[in-house]
Amino acid sequence: MKRTKVRVQVQSASIYMDDKVILLGETVIKKWKIPTGQTLNLRFGSFKHDVKVASSQQPLALRLSDSLASKMGLTGGRQLCLKYSATSRTLSIGPLIGVMVSRVFSSSPDRPFGTITAFCREMTDACEEHGAFVYFFTPDDISPRSDTVKGYTYSGRWIRNSFPVPHVIYNRLTSRRYENRPVVQQFIQNAKLHHHSSIFNEKYLNKNEVFDALRKEASLHIYLPESHLLRNAQLLKGMCTKHATVFLKPITGSLGKGIVRIRRQESGSYVCHYAGVNGTRKQAFPSLTAMVQALAGKIKTRRYQVQQGLNLISVGNRPVDFRSLVQRDKTGQWGVTSIVGRIAGNHHFVSNLARGGTLCPVKEAIARSNAANKTNAAARLKRASLLIAKGIESQINGHFAELGIDLAMDTAGKVWLLEVNSKPSKDDNTSLQADRKVRPSVKQVVQYARYLAKF
């Protein structure tokens, strides 16, 4: 796509420059055939302003008055993409990206976004590299029909300012409670309808919704363990009779919270393991009926998915699964950015890092495991990831551009889907390559946002 990067310069208003005049390098003016001395529409996200362009000696610079820059939330030194439409006589700069986060910790000015502050800095660096501008805001910073948003941007330090509604909104809300607030939903609808903003990862996925949707794709059946929304005790009894191991998973749970593993013993008794922060709690029952009665309270107060247990590969008797990060790229196509192995911690049967799990390269995890078929394991995991992402796209209403897909492999080498997360973790210290300044996954988000905004 044709684009030009310009460096924003801000200067005090004078008799030669005010809010109605901007200066552009002669090179840029000639490349885009921008008329000088004529009224054009300057756009930056939802911001619109009539200006006249004058020529500057600096080839790749855009010079604005300080009062105009202030209205746009811009500071000097930013590098942005620029394009001109002769048809609409519009000069656009951007893309302007808004990242919606759950909360700000005002008592920690150096880490205002808690454990995702490093990710926010990475986003800022990636935007500078790719000619974009990013700010971060919370549900408390918005009003349903406003043309501006209060937010934070980084320029040597975190600065709070007012910004236009962005071209692209990246939803990083980590709570369904925040996501479902009326002000958030109204703001999103207003941004779409009135400002033509694009929003991606606009909602959480629940486990049952994912499996019900993917069952509609015949090509994905091979990856789906038997799963149902747990509606009654009879269904649980039927699954426990059919499968030696069954999992109960809260349909809106995350980080392994609340998962119950049920195992049938050769004697006909049952053992339940409950995932907890400090390890696994074990409880034995003499019969299926006794076990179901004991779980009745849980089933009544929370919605669960009941899922067929799998004989997963393991490393040193610790279960292994895989987290695949699938993202849309600079052309809008799905691609696998990374796949890592996750080895469960001691005394845990879930592999989440929050439960003591450790990351491991895929090849190493496979090599150390008890898998019978290790041939092309990484390629098979990648193929499953892409097919599942495309299945989500075709079967679930919503715009998704980044999915954390949890996969498993049984001891025979067959790949299975465990769950799909539309808000994969961005916490600090979760990368195998934590020393990288900007991770490929962060660059991918910025490049896709630039594609959405047509820059």
Beta strands, then each sheet from edge to edge (+ up, - down):
strand 1: 4-11
strand 2: 21-25
strand 3: 39-44
strand 4: 47-56
strand 5: 61-65
strand 6: 79-85
strand 7: 90-94
strand 8: 96-100
strand 9: 133-137
strand 10: 148-154
strand 11: 158-164
strand 12: 168-171
strand 13: 198-200
strand 14: 227-229
strand 15: 245-250
strand 16: 260-264
strand 17: 270-276
strand 18: 279-285
strand 19: 304-308
strand 20: 314-315
strand 21: 318-328
strand 22: 334-343
strand 23: 358-361
strand 24: 402-409
strand 25: 415-421
sheet 1: 1+ 5+ 2- 4- 3+ 7+ 6- 1+
sheet 2: 9+ 8+ 12+ 13+
sheet 3: 10+ 11-
sheet 4: 14+ 19- 15+ 16- 17+ 18-
sheet 5: 20+ 21- 22+ 23-
sheet 6: 20+ 21- 24+ 25-
end
